[in-house]
Amino acid sequence: MSLEGFGENAMKILKARYFAKDENGELIETKPSQLFNRVATYVAGAEKTNKERDFWRKRFYEIMISKEFIPNSPTLTGAGRDMCLSACFVLPVEDSIDSIFDTVKFTAKVHKEGGGTGFDFSRIRPKGAMVKKTRGVASGPISFMKIIDAATEEIKQGGVRRGANMGVLRVDHPDIEKFIETKRDEKTLTNFNISVAITEKFWKALQQDGEYDLIAPHTGKVIGKRKASEIFDKIVESAWTMGDPGLIFIDRVNEQNPTRPWGPIRSTNPCGEQPLHDWESCNLGSINLAAFYDRKKKEFNWDRFAYVIETGVRFLDDVIDVNKFPLKQIEEATKLNRRIGLGVMGLADLFILMEMKYDTDETLELAEKIAKFLREKAEEQTKLLAEERGSFPNIDNSIYKGEKRRNATVLTIAPTGTISRIAGTSSSIEPVFAFELVSNILDGKLIDIHPLYKEWKEEHPDENIPPYFVTAHDIEPEWHLRMQAAFQKYVDNAVSKTINFPNSATVEDVREAYLLSYDLGLKGITVYRDGCRAEQVLEKAGEEKLRPAERPDSLPSKTDKIKTGFGTLYITVSFMKEKPFEVFAQIGKSGYSTMADAEAIGRLISLCLRSGIEPELIISQLKGIGGAEPIFYNGQMIQSIPDAIAKVLERMLGEMEIESSEKDIGMERCPVCGWPLPDEKCPTCPNCGWSKCGSQ
C-alpha cells in the first residue's frame, strides 16, 4: 500500500532501512513525513537562530516529502540519532603494519556508521620485497585487502547491511597483474570494487605500443618494465569476465582537483563518483529531475529546479556542521575543504515524460543544459553561503585562493540506487535497466513494474511500445559514455555510471569503451556485462537465474536406509530452515558404476534444493522411475535408485509436517539452519553457531 505518495516498494525499503526504531527494534516512525521531519529538523539545527532554523526546516522538509530531493542513505538513517551522516570516505594505507591495522580499525568504525570506504594500496611494498626489521619478505597489498574484506564481512552498516569498499592500485605497482585478476574467482574480495589507477605515462606508452616502468613504492626505484598493451589486455579481459577492475584516470583526477595544492588524491569512494584526499568524507544528495516536468504544460520548470538546487546546497553544507564524524581525523579533513556532492536522479524518466529517446543528440544536448544549469546555480549558492558564513578554511590551498567560496566542490553524480527507489524514479543518469525489474536487495527480491511504462500500457493496451521506452541494454556503450561525459564536463567531483553491455558483448567491445572513456575526458569508467557474475543486483523480470545458496559450515541431517535391487541404499538429507537442502546417497557392494550413479543423483538433487526448487517437484520427477532390479521392501515396490530416493524424501517430508504441527509454536529457531535455539537473551545456535546478538 502506498502512503503519502510513496509506493509499496518504497514503503518496504523505508521500513526496513530508514524509519527510526526503538531499542527493541520496534518502529518509532511509520510514515515518510515523520522520517523527513526528523531529518529536516536535525539538519536545520546548523542554522544560527530559531527563526532561521524554523524557516530552513520547512524548506528542507518540503523538498524531501515532495520527492524533489533525497539525501544519501546515512543522512536519512542517522539524522538525530547520534550517527554519522556522510556516505563517502577515503582512508590512508601506509606501508607499515601499524598503519594497515589502524586502517582496519578505522574502516570498522566508518562501516558501523553506514559509510563506504576507499583505499589506495599503492604505497604498500610488493609481495616478496624485503622487510628490513624482520629480514622476512612482504606479503603484498592484496593480502591486506583480504584482511579489510574479512572485517567488512562481519560489520553491518548501522546494523542494516555490510559496508562497501573501493580498492585502488596504481598501474605502475609491481603487483598490478595479481591485482587485476584477484576477483576472477568471484570468491575473493567480495566486499570490494577494484580499480586500476591509470597514469598519463602508462596511457602514452599504450598509445605508442611501448613499455612503462614498474616502481617499488617503498624505495621509489624502477624494478621492472611491462608492455603497456599486455597489461591493458589483462584489464580488459578481466572486466569483460566479471566487471572488475574499472579504471580511474588518476592524473586527470588530480589535474582537475580544486584542492590539488594540498596534496594528491589517491582513491575514490566505492562507486567512484567521489575522489577524496586521505581522511576526507563527503555527504551527498540527489535532485529528482522528473519531478520538474509539467505534463500539462509540457515544459521543464527551471525556476523550481533552481529553488531546489539552492536549498539542496544549503542542506548539504548544514550536514557538515551537525554531523557526528566517526574519527577526529575525518572531521578535521572534512571541515577543511567542506566538500559536498549535489547530484541528480530521474534523468531517464524525464526523457520518457518528454518522449525523447535516451541515445540521441537531442537528449545529450538537454542533459548538458541541465548539468550546466546545475553547476551555475550550485556555484552561485556556495558563493552566497561564503558571504554569509565564510569560505572553507583550506581555500588558500586551492585554486580558489583569493575568492569567496563555502565548499571546495559542489557536484557529484552518485548511483542513487536505493534513494531513487524511495523517490519512485529512475536511478541517477542511468537509462532504465528494465521496465519489469527484479532487485536483489533487503536480503530478498523486490519486483517492480516501471510506473510510466505501466501507465502507458494501461492507456494503450493493444499498441506497440514507442521507441523512447528504451532500456540500458538497448543502448550502445558509446551513448552511455557520451551521457557520462555530458555531465562530467560540469561536475567538479566525478560521475558514477555503469556502462552496460549485453551478455553477448565481446572483449573488443569492452576495450573500445575503455579507450573511448579516456578520449571523452572522463575521470573513470565502470563496465558490466550482463550475467557475467553469479550474483547481480538488478535482473529483468522473467529472467531470474537459479543460483545455489551457500552452505553453512554445519547443518542438521537425518540418515535413512532403504533396500534396492542393487543393495542397501543409505540416504542422508541435511536441512536448512526446516527444508531439505542437500541429499547424499551411497550404496555399497554394487560396483563403481552404481555407486557413481547414486552419488551423481544426490549431487543433482542437492543442486536443485539449494537453488530453491521445491522438494515435492523433485519427488514427482523421480518417483516411479523403473529399473532392471525392482524389489519389494516394507510393503512397497522399490523400482530403482531414483525411486528409492524419492520415497525416502517423501517419508521425511511427511514426518517433518507431523513434527511441525506438534512442536511448541513459541519455540525460537535458528534462521540459518532451523535448529531450536536455547531460551536465552542472546541465544547462539548449538548446531551452526549463528548468534542472535552477533547478527544485529
PyMOL commands that set and color helices and strands:
alter all, ss='L'
color gray80, all
select helices_A, chain A and resi 8-18+32-46+50-65+73-78+97-112+141-154+176-181+200-207+228-242+250-255+260-262+289-292+302-322+328-337+347-353+361-389+395-397+417-423+451-459+472-474+477-488+507-519+592-610+615-622+641-662
alter helices_A, ss='H'
color red, helices_A
select strands_A, chain A and resi 69-71+88-90+116-120+130-131+136-137+156-157+161-162+165-170+192-198+211-215+222-227+246-249+267-268+275-276+281-288+293-294+299-300+340-345+436-441+444-449+498-501+524-529+538-540+557-564+567-576+579-587+631-633+636-638
alter strands_A, ss='S'
color yellow, strands_A
deselect
rebuild
show_as cartoon
